[in-house]
Amino acid sequence: FEAERLYGEVLAAAPHDSEAIAGLGEVELLRGTDRAAEARFQEALRANENYVPALIALADIHWHSGRADEARRAYQSIVDQYSTDLYPPYVQLRSQSTSSAAGDNSALSTASDG
């Protein structure tokens, strides 16, 4: 991926750039390597513990991998700590979800789910 090369260039100049690290996580998601993506998002959070896109991405990975309780806690933490203009509406919906069918294609799915 061209994006991977560009993120690598950013990281060569700024090794702790949370956006570039999370960008590599997005590349891993596109590859279907969720564990590698999860590791990248965690790395981004070590660089910036308040980087909301990485917090959301980790919660989404948990949600889609069937770890609903863990995902709900992560979504709730985002809702509790950050302004609503920093996260999409589904984050709040999932934080309140009682559905045991995490990762389904219900109304709570993200726009990128297809």
Biopython code that builds the backbone (N, CA, C, O; Angstrom):
import numpy as np
from Bio.PDB.StructureBuilder import StructureBuilder

atoms = [
    (1, "PHE", "N", (0.833, -1.188, 0.000)),
    (1, "PHE", "CA", (0.000, 0.000, 0.000)),
    (1, "PHE", "C", (0.874, 1.247, 0.000)),
    (1, "PHE", "O", (1.862, 1.328, 0.731)),
    (2, "GLU", "N", (0.507, 2.200, -0.812)),
    (2, "GLU", "CA", (1.211, 3.480, -0.840)),
    (2, "GLU", "C", (1.103, 4.176, 0.516)),
    (2, "GLU", "O", (2.055, 4.811, 0.970)),
    (3, "ALA", "N", (-0.048, 4.058, 1.153)),
    (3, "ALA", "CA", (-0.240, 4.688, 2.467)),
    (3, "ALA", "C", (0.784, 4.176, 3.469)),
    (3, "ALA", "O", (1.298, 4.942, 4.285)),
    (4, "GLU", "N", (1.074, 2.900, 3.409)),
    (4, "GLU", "CA", (2.047, 2.325, 4.338)),
    (4, "GLU", "C", (3.418, 2.979, 4.170)),
    (4, "GLU", "O", (4.096, 3.280, 5.153)),
    (5, "ARG", "N", (3.815, 3.193, 2.929)),
    (5, "ARG", "CA", (5.097, 3.841, 2.657)),
    (5, "ARG", "C", (5.098, 5.265, 3.205)),
    (5, "ARG", "O", (6.067, 5.697, 3.827)),
    (6, "LEU", "N", (4.006, 5.988, 2.969)),
    (6, "LEU", "CA", (3.930, 7.376, 3.428)),
    (6, "LEU", "C", (3.918, 7.468, 4.952)),
    (6, "LEU", "O", (4.583, 8.328, 5.529)),
    (7, "TYR", "N", (3.170, 6.590, 5.596)),
    (7, "TYR", "CA", (3.181, 6.581, 7.070)),
    (7, "TYR", "C", (4.579, 6.249, 7.589)),
    (7, "TYR", "O", (5.021, 6.803, 8.596)),
    (8, "GLY", "N", (5.265, 5.352, 6.907)),
    (8, "GLY", "CA", (6.629, 5.015, 7.284)),
    (8, "GLY", "C", (7.558, 6.214, 7.195)),
    (8, "GLY", "O", (8.422, 6.402, 8.052)),
    (9, "GLU", "N", (7.382, 7.026, 6.158)),
    (9, "GLU", "CA", (8.188, 8.241, 6.019)),
    (9, "GLU", "C", (7.921, 9.207, 7.169)),
    (9, "GLU", "O", (8.851, 9.802, 7.713)),
    (10, "VAL", "N", (6.658, 9.361, 7.535)),
    (10, "VAL", "CA", (6.311, 10.235, 8.662)),
    (10, "VAL", "C", (6.963, 9.715, 9.935)),
    (10, "VAL", "O", (7.529, 10.486, 10.710)),
    (11, "LEU", "N", (6.882, 8.402, 10.147)),
    (11, "LEU", "CA", (7.426, 7.817, 11.371)),
    (11, "LEU", "C", (8.955, 7.869, 11.406)),
    (11, "LEU", "O", (9.546, 7.897, 12.485)),
    (12, "ALA", "N", (9.590, 7.882, 10.253)),
    (12, "ALA", "CA", (11.044, 8.026, 10.228)),
    (12, "ALA", "C", (11.451, 9.396, 10.779)),
    (12, "ALA", "O", (12.483, 9.532, 11.437)),
    (13, "ALA", "N", (10.630, 10.399, 10.500)),
    (13, "ALA", "CA", (10.909, 11.751, 10.983)),
    (13, "ALA", "C", (10.353, 11.995, 12.381)),
    (13, "ALA", "O", (10.928, 12.752, 13.162)),
    (14, "ALA", "N", (9.228, 11.348, 12.690)),
    (14, "ALA", "CA", (8.552, 11.550, 13.983)),
    (14, "ALA", "C", (8.058, 10.199, 14.488)),
    (14, "ALA", "O", (6.892, 9.856, 14.289)),
    (15, "PRO", "N", (8.930, 9.427, 15.139)),
    (15, "PRO", "CA", (8.621, 8.041, 15.509)),
    (15, "PRO", "C", (7.424, 7.848, 16.441)),
    (15, "PRO", "O", (6.912, 6.736, 16.566)),
    (16, "HIS", "N", (6.979, 8.915, 17.091)),
    (16, "HIS", "CA", (5.867, 8.783, 18.030)),
    (16, "HIS", "C", (4.610, 9.499, 17.533)),
    (16, "HIS", "O", (3.766, 9.899, 18.335)),
    (17, "ASP", "N", (4.487, 9.658, 16.229)),
    (17, "ASP", "CA", (3.321, 10.318, 15.647)),
    (17, "ASP", "C", (2.128, 9.364, 15.713)),
    (17, "ASP", "O", (2.054, 8.391, 14.963)),
    (18, "SER", "N", (1.201, 9.657, 16.617)),
    (18, "SER", "CA", (0.069, 8.740, 16.848)),
    (18, "SER", "C", (-0.816, 8.590, 15.613)),
    (18, "SER", "O", (-1.374, 7.518, 15.378)),
    (19, "GLU", "N", (-0.946, 9.651, 14.826)),
    (19, "GLU", "CA", (-1.771, 9.557, 13.615)),
    (19, "GLU", "C", (-1.156, 8.605, 12.601)),
    (19, "GLU", "O", (-1.865, 7.804, 11.991)),
    (20, "ALA", "N", (0.145, 8.685, 12.417)),
    (20, "ALA", "CA", (0.819, 7.798, 11.460)),
    (20, "ALA", "C", (0.792, 6.352, 11.946)),
    (20, "ALA", "O", (0.591, 5.431, 11.155)),
    (21, "ILE", "N", (0.994, 6.158, 13.235)),
    (21, "ILE", "CA", (0.947, 4.797, 13.786)),
    (21, "ILE", "C", (-0.443, 4.204, 13.602)),
    (21, "ILE", "O", (-0.590, 3.057, 13.180)),
    (22, "ALA", "N", (-1.463, 4.999, 13.924)),
    (22, "ALA", "CA", (-2.840, 4.533, 13.741)),
    (22, "ALA", "C", (-3.143, 4.307, 12.261)),
    (22, "ALA", "O", (-3.903, 3.405, 11.910)),
    (23, "GLY", "N", (-2.549, 5.126, 11.399)),
    (23, "GLY", "CA", (-2.715, 4.927, 9.957)),
    (23, "GLY", "C", (-2.206, 3.558, 9.526)),
    (23, "GLY", "O", (-2.813, 2.894, 8.686)),
    (24, "LEU", "N", (-1.086, 3.145, 10.110)),
    (24, "LEU", "CA", (-0.586, 1.793, 9.823)),
    (24, "LEU", "C", (-1.559, 0.741, 10.353)),
    (24, "LEU", "O", (-1.691, -0.335, 9.769)),
    (25, "GLY", "N", (-2.239, 1.049, 11.456)),
    (25, "GLY", "CA", (-3.284, 0.148, 11.955)),
    (25, "GLY", "C", (-4.415, 0.008, 10.957)),
    (25, "GLY", "O", (-4.945, -1.084, 10.753)),
    (26, "GLU", "N", (-4.782, 1.119, 10.335)),
    (26, "GLU", "CA", (-5.835, 1.073, 9.311)),
    (26, "GLU", "C", (-5.392, 0.226, 8.119)),
    (26, "GLU", "O", (-6.194, -0.516, 7.552)),
    (27, "VAL", "N", (-4.133, 0.334, 7.742)),
    (27, "VAL", "CA", (-3.595, -0.492, 6.649)),
    (27, "VAL", "C", (-3.705, -1.966, 7.033)),
    (27, "VAL", "O", (-4.090, -2.794, 6.207)),
    (28, "GLU", "N", (-3.370, -2.296, 8.277)),
    (28, "GLU", "CA", (-3.477, -3.692, 8.733)),
    (28, "GLU", "C", (-4.935, -4.167, 8.695)),
    (28, "GLU", "O", (-5.199, -5.319, 8.354)),
    (29, "LEU", "N", (-5.870, -3.295, 9.040)),
    (29, "LEU", "CA", (-7.285, -3.677, 8.941)),
    (29, "LEU", "C", (-7.665, -3.983, 7.501)),
    (29, "LEU", "O", (-8.389, -4.942, 7.232)),
    (30, "LEU", "N", (-7.173, -3.162, 6.575)),
    (30, "LEU", "CA", (-7.458, -3.406, 5.153)),
    (30, "LEU", "C", (-6.884, -4.738, 4.690)),
    (30, "LEU", "O", (-7.446, -5.394, 3.813)),
    (31, "ARG", "N", (-5.776, -5.129, 5.279)),
    (31, "ARG", "CA", (-5.165, -6.423, 4.954)),
    (31, "ARG", "C", (-5.916, -7.581, 5.615)),
    (31, "ARG", "O", (-5.742, -8.737, 5.229)),
    (32, "GLY", "N", (-6.745, -7.272, 6.602)),
    (32, "GLY", "CA", (-7.447, -8.321, 7.326)),
    (32, "GLY", "C", (-6.640, -8.900, 8.469)),
    (32, "GLY", "O", (-6.960, -9.976, 8.973)),
    (33, "THR", "N", (-5.595, -8.198, 8.883)),
    (33, "THR", "CA", (-4.755, -8.670, 9.981)),
    (33, "THR", "C", (-5.118, -7.893, 11.247)),
    (33, "THR", "O", (-4.432, -6.950, 11.642)),
    (34, "ASP", "N", (-6.207, -8.314, 11.862)),
    (34, "ASP", "CA", (-6.754, -7.596, 13.013)),
    (34, "ASP", "C", (-5.795, -7.542, 14.199)),
    (34, "ASP", "O", (-5.725, -6.524, 14.887)),
    (35, "ARG", "N", (-5.057, -8.619, 14.445)),
    (35, "ARG", "CA", (-4.119, -8.603, 15.582)),
    (35, "ARG", "C", (-3.021, -7.571, 15.372)),
    (35, "ARG", "O", (-2.655, -6.851, 16.302)),
    (36, "ALA", "N", (-2.501, -7.498, 14.170)),
    (36, "ALA", "CA", (-1.474, -6.500, 13.868)),
    (36, "ALA", "C", (-2.068, -5.091, 13.966)),
    (36, "ALA", "O", (-1.422, -4.166, 14.458)),
    (37, "ALA", "N", (-3.297, -4.945, 13.494)),
    (37, "ALA", "CA", (-3.969, -3.646, 13.591)),
    (37, "ALA", "C", (-4.151, -3.249, 15.053)),
    (37, "ALA", "O", (-3.877, -2.112, 15.437)),
    (38, "GLU", "N", (-4.615, -4.193, 15.858)),
    (38, "GLU", "CA", (-4.820, -3.923, 17.276)),
    (38, "GLU", "C", (-3.508, -3.479, 17.932)),
    (38, "GLU", "O", (-3.498, -2.546, 18.735)),
    (39, "ALA", "N", (-2.415, -4.142, 17.590)),
    (39, "ALA", "CA", (-1.109, -3.774, 18.143)),
    (39, "ALA", "C", (-0.718, -2.355, 17.727)),
    (39, "ALA", "O", (-0.165, -1.604, 18.531)),
    (40, "ARG", "N", (-0.999, -1.989, 16.491)),
    (40, "ARG", "CA", (-0.679, -0.630, 16.018)),
    (40, "ARG", "C", (-1.508, 0.419, 16.761)),
    (40, "ARG", "O", (-0.986, 1.461, 17.156)),
    (41, "PHE", "N", (-2.804, 0.139, 16.951)),
    (41, "PHE", "CA", (-3.642, 1.112, 17.654)),
    (41, "PHE", "C", (-3.211, 1.250, 19.114)),
    (41, "PHE", "O", (-3.255, 2.346, 19.673)),
    (42, "GLN", "N", (-2.800, 0.159, 19.724)),
    (42, "GLN", "CA", (-2.281, 0.236, 21.092)),
    (42, "GLN", "C", (-0.988, 1.045, 21.131)),
    (42, "GLN", "O", (-0.754, 1.816, 22.061)),
    (43, "GLU", "N", (-0.155, 0.861, 20.112)),
    (43, "GLU", "CA", (1.082, 1.634, 20.017)),
    (43, "GLU", "C", (0.773, 3.128, 19.864)),
    (43, "GLU", "O", (1.438, 3.969, 20.469)),
    (44, "ALA", "N", (-0.235, 3.447, 19.056)),
    (44, "ALA", "CA", (-0.643, 4.850, 18.882)),
    (44, "ALA", "C", (-1.093, 5.442, 20.216)),
    (44, "ALA", "O", (-0.823, 6.606, 20.512)),
    (45, "LEU", "N", (-1.778, 4.632, 21.013)),
    (45, "LEU", "CA", (-2.240, 5.116, 22.318)),
    (45, "LEU", "C", (-1.098, 5.260, 23.315)),
    (45, "LEU", "O", (-1.174, 6.088, 24.223)),
    (46, "ARG", "N", (-0.057, 4.479, 23.163)),
    (46, "ARG", "CA", (1.123, 4.691, 24.015)),
    (46, "ARG", "C", (1.780, 6.031, 23.667)),
    (46, "ARG", "O", (2.334, 6.699, 24.539)),
    (47, "ALA", "N", (1.715, 6.417, 22.394)),
    (47, "ALA", "CA", (2.267, 7.697, 21.964)),
    (47, "ALA", "C", (1.365, 8.859, 22.390)),
    (47, "ALA", "O", (1.854, 9.943, 22.708)),
    (48, "ASN", "N", (0.047, 8.630, 22.395)),
    (48, "ASN", "CA", (-0.925, 9.668, 22.766)),
    (48, "ASN", "C", (-2.165, 8.971, 23.314)),
    (48, "ASN", "O", (-3.026, 8.527, 22.555)),
    (49, "GLU", "N", (-2.245, 8.881, 24.621)),
    (49, "GLU", "CA", (-3.330, 8.118, 25.258)),
    (49, "GLU", "C", (-4.716, 8.698, 24.996)),
    (49, "GLU", "O", (-5.720, 8.031, 25.244)),
    (50, "ASN", "N", (-4.782, 9.923, 24.502)),
    (50, "ASN", "CA", (-6.062, 10.565, 24.217)),
    (50, "ASN", "C", (-6.381, 10.641, 22.728)),
    (50, "ASN", "O", (-7.203, 11.456, 22.309)),
    (51, "TYR", "N", (-5.734, 9.798, 21.929)),
    (51, "TYR", "CA", (-5.992, 9.820, 20.493)),
    (51, "TYR", "C", (-7.278, 9.037, 20.220)),
    (51, "TYR", "O", (-7.266, 7.812, 20.103)),
    (52, "VAL", "N", (-8.372, 9.766, 20.123)),
    (52, "VAL", "CA", (-9.705, 9.176, 20.042)),
    (52, "VAL", "C", (-9.868, 8.218, 18.861)),
    (52, "VAL", "O", (-10.470, 7.160, 19.044)),
    (53, "PRO", "N", (-9.370, 8.523, 17.668)),
    (53, "PRO", "CA", (-9.534, 7.548, 16.576)),
    (53, "PRO", "C", (-8.956, 6.165, 16.907)),
    (53, "PRO", "O", (-9.523, 5.149, 16.505)),
    (54, "ALA", "N", (-7.842, 6.117, 17.630)),
    (54, "ALA", "CA", (-7.268, 4.820, 18.012)),
    (54, "ALA", "C", (-8.125, 4.147, 19.070)),
    (54, "ALA", "O", (-8.294, 2.928, 19.043)),
    (55, "LEU", "N", (-8.670, 4.923, 20.006)),
    (55, "LEU", "CA", (-9.573, 4.358, 21.017)),
    (55, "LEU", "C", (-10.799, 3.727, 20.343)),
    (55, "LEU", "O", (-11.218, 2.625, 20.695)),
    (56, "ILE", "N", (-11.356, 4.442, 19.378)),
    (56, "ILE", "CA", (-12.526, 3.937, 18.657)),
    (56, "ILE", "C", (-12.165, 2.696, 17.848)),
    (56, "ILE", "O", (-12.908, 1.714, 17.845)),
    (57, "ALA", "N", (-11.035, 2.742, 17.169)),
    (57, "ALA", "CA", (-10.621, 1.594, 16.347)),
    (57, "ALA", "C", (-10.456, 0.340, 17.194)),
    (57, "ALA", "O", (-10.871, -0.744, 16.783)),
    (58, "LEU", "N", (-9.857, 0.478, 18.370)),
    (58, "LEU", "CA", (-9.710, -0.690, 19.254)),
    (58, "LEU", "C", (-11.067, -1.207, 19.700)),
    (58, "LEU", "O", (-11.303, -2.415, 19.703)),
    (59, "ALA", "N", (-11.961, -0.300, 20.078)),
    (59, "ALA", "CA", (-13.304, -0.720, 20.480)),
    (59, "ALA", "C", (-14.008, -1.427, 19.322)),
    (59, "ALA", "O", (-14.683, -2.436, 19.525)),
    (60, "ASP", "N", (-13.850, -0.894, 18.108)),
    (60, "ASP", "CA", (-14.460, -1.517, 16.928)),
    (60, "ASP", "C", (-13.912, -2.922, 16.689)),
    (60, "ASP", "O", (-14.666, -3.838, 16.362)),
    (61, "ILE", "N", (-12.606, -3.091, 16.853)),
    (61, "ILE", "CA", (-12.004, -4.418, 16.683)),
    (61, "ILE", "C", (-12.608, -5.389, 17.698)),
    (61, "ILE", "O", (-12.955, -6.520, 17.357)),
    (62, "HIS", "N", (-12.730, -4.941, 18.935)),
    (62, "HIS", "CA", (-13.348, -5.797, 19.966)),
    (62, "HIS", "C", (-14.782, -6.144, 19.570)),
    (62, "HIS", "O", (-15.201, -7.297, 19.669)),
    (63, "TRP", "N", (-15.518, -5.150, 19.129)),
    (63, "TRP", "CA", (-16.927, -5.334, 18.749)),
    (63, "TRP", "C", (-17.060, -6.371, 17.642)),
    (63, "TRP", "O", (-17.870, -7.294, 17.731)),
    (64, "HIS", "N", (-16.261, -6.206, 16.608)),
    (64, "HIS", "CA", (-16.379, -7.087, 15.442)),
    (64, "HIS", "C", (-15.785, -8.477, 15.663)),
    (64, "HIS", "O", (-16.059, -9.403, 14.900)),
    (65, "SER", "N", (-14.981, -8.617, 16.697)),
    (65, "SER", "CA", (-14.419, -9.935, 16.995)),
    (65, "SER", "C", (-15.221, -10.663, 18.068)),
    (65, "SER", "O", (-14.798, -11.707, 18.562)),
    (66, "GLY", "N", (-16.386, -10.108, 18.428)),
    (66, "GLY", "CA", (-17.273, -10.784, 19.366)),
    (66, "GLY", "C", (-16.974, -10.513, 20.830)),
    (66, "GLY", "O", (-17.565, -11.146, 21.706)),
    (67, "ARG", "N", (-16.072, -9.590, 21.111)),
    (67, "ARG", "CA", (-15.767, -9.244, 22.507)),
    (67, "ARG", "C", (-16.646, -8.065, 22.918)),
    (67, "ARG", "O", (-16.161, -6.967, 23.191)),
    (68, "ALA", "N", (-17.962, -8.327, 22.953)),
    (68, "ALA", "CA", (-18.953, -7.266, 23.146)),
    (68, "ALA", "C", (-18.792, -6.533, 24.470)),
    (68, "ALA", "O", (-18.862, -5.305, 24.502)),
    (69, "ASP", "N", (-18.581, -7.255, 25.552)),
    (69, "ASP", "CA", (-18.458, -6.589, 26.853)),
    (69, "ASP", "C", (-17.248, -5.668, 26.881)),
    (69, "ASP", "O", (-17.335, -4.538, 27.362)),
    (70, "GLU", "N", (-16.132, -6.142, 26.374)),
    (70, "GLU", "CA", (-14.922, -5.333, 26.323)),
    (70, "GLU", "C", (-15.139, -4.108, 25.436)),
    (70, "GLU", "O", (-14.704, -3.005, 25.765)),
    (71, "ALA", "N", (-15.820, -4.319, 24.307)),
    (71, "ALA", "CA", (-16.114, -3.213, 23.395)),
    (71, "ALA", "C", (-17.020, -2.190, 24.062)),
    (71, "ALA", "O", (-16.762, -0.989, 23.979)),
    (72, "ARG", "N", (-18.077, -2.649, 24.724)),
    (72, "ARG", "CA", (-18.999, -1.721, 25.389)),
    (72, "ARG", "C", (-18.282, -0.880, 26.437)),
    (72, "ARG", "O", (-18.525, 0.322, 26.544)),
    (73, "ARG", "N", (-17.399, -1.507, 27.210)),
    (73, "ARG", "CA", (-16.633, -0.745, 28.208)),
    (73, "ARG", "C", (-15.763, 0.311, 27.530)),
    (73, "ARG", "O", (-15.663, 1.439, 28.011)),
    (74, "ALA", "N", (-15.141, -0.052, 26.421)),
    (74, "ALA", "CA", (-14.294, 0.897, 25.698)),
    (74, "ALA", "C", (-15.121, 2.039, 25.123)),
    (74, "ALA", "O", (-14.735, 3.204, 25.227)),
    (75, "TYR", "N", (-16.263, 1.705, 24.513)),
    (75, "TYR", "CA", (-17.139, 2.749, 23.981)),
    (75, "TYR", "C", (-17.637, 3.651, 25.109)),
    (75, "TYR", "O", (-17.677, 4.872, 24.954)),
    (76, "GLN", "N", (-18.013, 3.065, 26.232)),
    (76, "GLN", "CA", (-18.521, 3.861, 27.353)),
    (76, "GLN", "C", (-17.441, 4.795, 27.880)),
    (76, "GLN", "O", (-17.729, 5.937, 28.236)),
    (77, "SER", "N", (-16.219, 4.325, 27.931)),
    (77, "SER", "CA", (-15.105, 5.160, 28.371)),
    (77, "SER", "C", (-14.937, 6.367, 27.444)),
    (77, "SER", "O", (-14.678, 7.479, 27.904)),
    (78, "ILE", "N", (-15.084, 6.140, 26.155)),
    (78, "ILE", "CA", (-14.989, 7.237, 25.183)),
    (78, "ILE", "C", (-16.111, 8.241, 25.427)),
    (78, "ILE", "O", (-15.874, 9.448, 25.473)),
    (79, "VAL", "N", (-17.329, 7.738, 25.583)),
    (79, "VAL", "CA", (-18.487, 8.603, 25.815)),
    (79, "VAL", "C", (-18.316, 9.411, 27.100)),
    (79, "VAL", "O", (-18.638, 10.598, 27.145)),
    (80, "ASP", "N", (-17.809, 8.760, 28.135)),
    (80, "ASP", "CA", (-17.637, 9.419, 29.433)),
    (80, "ASP", "C", (-16.554, 10.489, 29.424)),
    (80, "ASP", "O", (-16.654, 11.479, 30.150)),
    (81, "GLN", "N", (-15.517, 10.300, 28.608)),
    (81, "GLN", "CA", (-14.342, 11.176, 28.684)),
    (81, "GLN", "C", (-14.255, 12.253, 27.610)),
    (81, "GLN", "O", (-13.537, 13.238, 27.784)),
    (82, "TYR", "N", (-14.974, 12.081, 26.502)),
    (82, "TYR", "CA", (-14.757, 12.978, 25.374)),
    (82, "TYR", "C", (-16.059, 13.601, 24.899)),
    (82, "TYR", "O", (-17.143, 13.044, 25.076)),
    (83, "SER", "N", (-15.922, 14.765, 24.293)),
    (83, "SER", "CA", (-17.051, 15.492, 23.731)),
    (83, "SER", "C", (-17.658, 14.709, 22.559)),
    (83, "SER", "O", (-16.945, 14.028, 21.823)),
    (84, "THR", "N", (-18.968, 14.813, 22.398)),
    (84, "THR", "CA", (-19.660, 14.062, 21.345)),
    (84, "THR", "C", (-19.204, 14.447, 19.936)),
    (84, "THR", "O", (-19.423, 13.683, 18.996)),
    (85, "ASP", "N", (-18.586, 15.598, 19.771)),
    (85, "ASP", "CA", (-18.116, 15.970, 18.439)),
    (85, "ASP", "C", (-16.814, 15.256, 18.062)),
    (85, "ASP", "O", (-16.319, 15.418, 16.947)),
    (86, "LEU", "N", (-16.259, 14.467, 18.989)),
    (86, "LEU", "CA", (-15.016, 13.748, 18.718)),
    (86, "LEU", "C", (-15.226, 12.293, 18.309)),
    (86, "LEU", "O", (-14.261, 11.605, 17.976)),
    (87, "TYR", "N", (-16.452, 11.818, 18.328)),
    (87, "TYR", "CA", (-16.711, 10.428, 17.948)),
    (87, "TYR", "C", (-18.049, 10.322, 17.224)),
    (87, "TYR", "O", (-18.948, 11.134, 17.443)),
    (88, "PRO", "N", (-18.176, 9.310, 16.355)),
    (88, "PRO", "CA", (-19.421, 9.136, 15.599)),
    (88, "PRO", "C", (-20.546, 8.637, 16.504)),
    (88, "PRO", "O", (-20.277, 8.046, 17.550)),
    (89, "PRO", "N", (-21.797, 8.866, 16.118)),
    (89, "PRO", "CA", (-22.946, 8.495, 16.956)),
    (89, "PRO", "C", (-23.004, 7.017, 17.351)),
    (89, "PRO", "O", (-23.503, 6.695, 18.429)),
    (90, "TYR", "N", (-22.508, 6.118, 16.505)),
    (90, "TYR", "CA", (-22.607, 4.698, 16.848)),
    (90, "TYR", "C", (-21.839, 4.354, 18.120)),
    (90, "TYR", "O", (-22.158, 3.365, 18.781)),
    (91, "VAL", "N", (-20.829, 5.154, 18.476)),
    (91, "VAL", "CA", (-20.059, 4.885, 19.688)),
    (91, "VAL", "C", (-20.978, 4.930, 20.908)),
    (91, "VAL", "O", (-20.939, 4.039, 21.756)),
    (92, "GLN", "N", (-21.798, 5.965, 20.989)),
    (92, "GLN", "CA", (-22.724, 6.059, 22.121)),
    (92, "GLN", "C", (-23.773, 4.948, 22.065)),
    (92, "GLN", "O", (-24.124, 4.380, 23.100)),
    (93, "LEU", "N", (-24.272, 4.636, 20.882)),
    (93, "LEU", "CA", (-25.261, 3.563, 20.757)),
    (93, "LEU", "C", (-24.691, 2.229, 21.225)),
    (93, "LEU", "O", (-25.348, 1.486, 21.955)),
    (94, "ARG", "N", (-23.477, 1.932, 20.803)),
    (94, "ARG", "CA", (-22.866, 0.662, 21.207)),
    (94, "ARG", "C", (-22.535, 0.641, 22.697)),
    (94, "ARG", "O", (-22.560, -0.422, 23.317)),
    (95, "SER", "N", (-22.230, 1.785, 23.274)),
    (95, "SER", "CA", (-21.920, 1.817, 24.702)),
    (95, "SER", "C", (-23.144, 1.437, 25.523)),
    (95, "SER", "O", (-23.015, 0.974, 26.656)),
    (96, "GLN", "N", (-24.314, 1.628, 24.964)),
    (96, "GLN", "CA", (-25.569, 1.334, 25.658)),
    (96, "GLN", "C", (-26.217, 0.043, 25.189)),
    (96, "GLN", "O", (-27.248, -0.367, 25.723)),
    (97, "SER", "N", (-25.622, -0.596, 24.200)),
    (97, "SER", "CA", (-26.206, -1.786, 23.601)),
    (97, "SER", "C", (-26.282, -2.939, 24.593)),
    (97, "SER", "O", (-25.347, -3.187, 25.355)),
    (98, "THR", "N", (-27.402, -3.631, 24.568)),
    (98, "THR", "CA", (-27.535, -4.848, 25.371)),
    (98, "THR", "C", (-27.549, -6.073, 24.482)),
    (98, "THR", "O", (-27.718, -7.198, 24.953)),
    (99, "SER", "N", (-27.370, -5.844, 23.181)),
    (99, "SER", "CA", (-27.354, -6.954, 22.234)),
    (99, "SER", "C", (-26.164, -7.857, 22.487)),
    (99, "SER", "O", (-25.051, -7.387, 22.724)),
    (100, "SER", "N", (-26.405, -9.146, 22.434)),
    (100, "SER", "CA", (-25.297, -10.081, 22.573)),
    (100, "SER", "C", (-24.721, -10.435, 21.207)),
    (100, "SER", "O", (-23.785, -11.228, 21.108)),
    (101, "ALA", "N", (-25.279, -9.849, 20.165)),
    (101, "ALA", "CA", (-24.839, -10.156, 18.803)),
    (101, "ALA", "C", (-23.881, -9.084, 18.302)),
    (101, "ALA", "O", (-24.124, -8.466, 17.265)),
    (102, "ALA", "N", (-22.813, -8.866, 19.021)),
    (102, "ALA", "CA", (-21.820, -7.886, 18.590)),
    (102, "ALA", "C", (-21.278, -8.294, 17.230)),
    (102, "ALA", "O", (-21.095, -9.474, 16.933)),
    (103, "GLY", "N", (-21.032, -7.286, 16.424)),
    (103, "GLY", "CA", (-20.466, -7.552, 15.112)),
    (103, "GLY", "C", (-21.511, -7.885, 14.069)),
    (103, "GLY", "O", (-21.170, -8.138, 12.914)),
    (104, "ASP", "N", (-22.790, -7.891, 14.455)),
    (104, "ASP", "CA", (-23.816, -8.153, 13.463)),
    (104, "ASP", "C", (-23.963, -6.932, 12.555)),
    (104, "ASP", "O", (-23.316, -5.910, 12.781)),
    (105, "ASN", "N", (-24.792, -7.033, 11.553)),
    (105, "ASN", "CA", (-24.978, -5.920, 10.631)),
    (105, "ASN", "C", (-26.247, -5.154, 10.950)),
    (105, "ASN", "O", (-26.978, -4.753, 10.044)),
    (106, "SER", "N", (-26.511, -4.951, 12.220)),
    (106, "SER", "CA", (-27.682, -4.200, 12.647)),
    (106, "SER", "C", (-27.474, -2.711, 12.433)),
    (106, "SER", "O", (-26.476, -2.290, 11.848)),
    (107, "ALA", "N", (-28.408, -1.933, 12.905)),
    (107, "ALA", "CA", (-28.336, -0.486, 12.792)),
    (107, "ALA", "C", (-27.138, 0.073, 13.542)),
    (107, "ALA", "O", (-26.777, 1.232, 13.340)),
    (108, "LEU", "N", (-26.520, -0.717, 14.394)),
    (108, "LEU", "CA", (-25.372, -0.236, 15.154)),
    (108, "LEU", "C", (-24.061, -0.420, 14.414)),
    (108, "LEU", "O", (-23.012, -0.041, 14.934)),
    (109, "SER", "N", (-24.085, -0.990, 13.220)),
    (109, "SER", "CA", (-22.863, -1.191, 12.461)),
    (109, "SER", "C", (-22.348, 0.136, 11.951)),
    (109, "SER", "O", (-23.120, 1.076, 11.765)),
    (110, "THR", "N", (-21.054, 0.218, 11.726)),
    (110, "THR", "CA", (-20.460, 1.455, 11.234)),
    (110, "THR", "C", (-20.758, 1.617, 9.751)),
    (110, "THR", "O", (-21.109, 0.657, 9.065)),
    (111, "ALA", "N", (-20.616, 2.820, 9.279)),
    (111, "ALA", "CA", (-20.848, 3.105, 7.856)),
    (111, "ALA", "C", (-19.857, 2.333, 6.990)),
    (111, "ALA", "O", (-20.169, 1.981, 5.853)),
    (112, "SER", "N", (-18.678, 2.070, 7.517)),
    (112, "SER", "CA", (-17.665, 1.377, 6.716)),
    (112, "SER", "C", (-17.878, -0.126, 6.653)),
    (112, "SER", "O", (-17.166, -0.827, 5.933)),
    (113, "ASP", "N", (-18.861, -0.628, 7.409)),
    (113, "ASP", "CA", (-19.125, -2.068, 7.405)),
    (113, "ASP", "C", (-19.634, -2.554, 6.069)),
    (113, "ASP", "O", (-19.472, -3.727, 5.731)),
    (114, "GLY", "N", (-20.250, -1.666, 5.301)),
    (114, "GLY", "CA", (-20.731, -2.043, 3.977)),
    (114, "GLY", "C", (-22.060, -2.532, 4.050)),
    (114, "GLY", "O", (-22.640, -2.901, 3.029)),
]
sb = StructureBuilder()
sb.init_structure("model")
sb.init_model(0)
sb.init_chain("A")
sb.init_seg("    ")
for serial, (resi, resn, name, xyz) in enumerate(atoms, 1):
    if name == "N":
        sb.init_residue(resn, " ", resi, " ")
    sb.init_atom(name, np.array(xyz, "f"), 0.0, 1.0, " ", f" {name:<3s}", serial, name[0])
structure = sb.get_structure()
